[in-house]
């Protein structure tokens, strides 16, 4: 990872339970059309044993945040800056590529979004899993193969001793995702970053993959950062949730607070646009109107205000800071967060006209 040219003012967290502390992370891409602020001032802590969820629409900056932390984005063309990205107290932005290679895969495992592209089609699944152990733990080829069989069995793939010599195209979509998980946990990492781990899988397989992740978390005593747009996934597994929109964090709290005491219109919109089991049969979903903004030409003030049914004049000129909401223990980047408590999702348009 290229060291930031800007002086960093962050300090390692005092809480010993925090294993990853990201402080004011900013990732910008230079393009012919202009600068893209893909991640703009994001901060969060992940504690040992925690499941931390990052939620938002496509293009909100979720994956770029994780890739920036892992040092997987070339600089240039990207520019990555932060007050600090502390991994167990060590600032990763100050480390060279050799140290980052030891962190990636060894101490932090990553489960990529598309297992078909994450796996090399010309090598067996077992060889690719075993390669992680050979690089980070200096195992022999025979020992690495044994480890690969063990990992495939751990993630629930039947007959691992025979499937270890199969190629990715011989696996189903769910089995490929399990193989990618096996690769990520080979060296017992302290943190797993799972980028959309259930995308393109049917509901039954999604549940199986999530069950595998949660079981693995307990068995290897790791934390998980799960990146998703699926609020159903969040409700089932997350401890804390960060909601992102247009490269910025707009709400942060426990899963219970986010679902039952939502304090940002964007999060309310996400909640209103998904089906509920307890809803009436004829009840319609309420989509978020409009489309996400251009990351090159963001709206003035609050980036969400052109799509927000709660917006007022202040929202168009003044960017709201992420702040603690009165009466709650979580944070929101909305000028009128306290007024959302009694808002009826089905009356959003009426409320905005008051």
Secondary structure, DSSP 8 states (H G I E B T S, - for coil): ----SS-------S-TTEEEEEEEEEEEEEETTEEEEEEEEEEEEEETT-EEEEE--TTSSHHHHHHHHHT-S-TTTEEEE-SEEEETTEEGGGS-HHHHHHHBTTTEEEE-S-HHHHS-TTSBHHHHHHHHHHHHH---HHHHHHHHHHHHHHTT-SSHHHHTTSBGGGS-HHHHHHHHHHHHHTT--SEEEEESTTTT--HHHHHHHHHHHHHHHHHHT-EEEEEES-HHHHHHH-SEEEEEETTEEEEEEEHHHHHHS--SHHHHHHHHTS--TTS-TT-------S----SSS--SSSTTGGG-TT--HHHHHS----EE-TTSSSEE--TTGGGGTT--GGGHHHHHT-
